[in-house]
Amino acid sequence: MIYAILFIYIAIVFLGSLRGASENATTPEGYFLANRGLGTLALFFTILATNFSAFYFLGFAGAGYRIGYAYYVIMSLGTGFACLSFYLLGTKIWALGKTNGFITPAELIYHQTNSKALRWVFAAVMLVFTFPYLALQIIGAGYILENITQGTVPYIWGATFLTFFTIVYVWIGGMKSVAETDLKQGLLMICLMVMAVITISNSLGGLTVAHEKVYEMQPALFSREGAGNAFPPKKWFSLLVFWIFCIPMFPQIFMRFYIAKDVVTLKKSALLYGLVPLFISILPVIVGVLGHLSFPELAGKETDQILPKMLIAHSSEWFSGLVMTGALAAFMSTLDSQLLALSTIVTRDFVLPFRKNINLKQQVFIGRIWVVIIALVGLAIAAQPFDTIDDMGRLAFGGLAVLFPVTIAVVRWGGVNPFFGVLSIIIGELLLVCFYYKLLPNEWLFGFDSSIIVLFTCFGIIGLGKIFQAVDRMKPF
């Protein structure tokens, strides 16, 4: 039954990719940006499905198991607040992209600053720090297939199979295929997660009874700070603010600001994005919290598999297979977008500047080749995953958020001194890595999350560059 469900799903996705191919032009705008023609629902669901990924299905459930409902509040509100930056940045990015024909984020940075160094540093950071998040989708697919087949399909073979299937439909249809599948996969993801929560909670005696039992076992899961005092007040503030800076800097999200049909479409999609996470974010967290009733002793990587474990334990084989197909949909809807975004960045920001005689059709072909290469690199990273999906995601998110100060300065604050722009990114990434690997003392954080300290440092460097520019203008001729 499980194999039949997977086969039907894969067939549907593949047919959708063929539709994308039939409607897709052979130009970079056609392949990489679907000719900038997405409407409100298509744009909203491609943003939603792209962002809510393995980190949503497995990471949220695993964090719910470890931390509790405090994680839901931070993630739902923080993710919802990202709609503010969609308005603040996205609308301006759409206008600049439409006027100047930008395809990658770094093309906008280069056009506004005329700095090749800043362009390449900006693009390189997007590549390097998206790879852990890309690998996270492959890891999630491997975990899911291993669980729902009860080990018949080993982790690495499941991860490899889904990676190659995603390569095929991205190669065929580009952004049009991605957007077509994201709409279906986003709807499937939400509906199946609702059904999973209802089924699991009913099996445990109902939502109220199950929560009462968990509260007796682990009352800290229901506290404001979460289990283990995971989120004291300063960390609460840090993480709520962090997502406003982080989410627009995912290359696959940034490029979606370019593909809206018009600015009204983008604003409507931003409004929906501000509301929907409040509802859907709680679903996997509920499963994670209730997981203590059936699997009370999980730790480390095992906690990220609480969702498939609970489905297998509390639902029929066909239903667990159906919901896990929804999880695979979430992974693929992020993986396809990341593959397309990163291949676009490599093609446009690192190949094209040195081979200007490449025609439009050749650009698309090079982009397709890089889809394959990048997917294989992600698969190699997935062969040795981090301790938890949350750890892997946070490193990727923090590295990308460092780009926000430069972006907001370029788009909304009248530009940036290129030297100080590069300096802010390099120092920000060094600080992030040093805090992550505990090479710097925690006392330097003053109780805040490292991401906020890093971001304020980057903003300070950008501000210092603005001061130098102002002083230089005041010098007499």
Buried (B, 14 or more C-beta within 10 A) or exposed (E): EBEEBBEEBBEBBBEBBBBBBEBBBEBBBBBBBBBBBBBBBBBBBBBBBBBBBBBBBBBBBBBBBBBBBBBBBBBBBBBBBBBBBBBBBBBBBBBBBBEEBBBBBBBBBBBBBEBEEBBBBBBBBBBEBBBBBBBBBBBBBBBBBBBBBEEEBEBBBBBBBBBEBBBBBBBBBBBBBBBBBBBBBBBBBBEBBEBBBEBBBEBBEEBEEBBEBBEEEBEBBBBEBBBEEBBBEBBBBBBBBBBBBBBBBBBBBBBBBBBBBEBEBBBBBBBBBBEBBBEBBBBBBBBBBBBBBBBEEBEEBBBBBBBBBBBBBBBEBEBBBBBBBBBBBBBBBBBBBBBBBBBBBBBBBBBBEEEEEBEEEBBBBBBBBBBBEBBEBBBEBBBEBBEBBBBBBBBBBBBBBBBBBBBBBBBEEEBBBBBBBBBBBBBBBBBBBBBBEEEBEEEEBEEBBBBBBBBEBBBEBBBBBBEEBEEEEEEEE
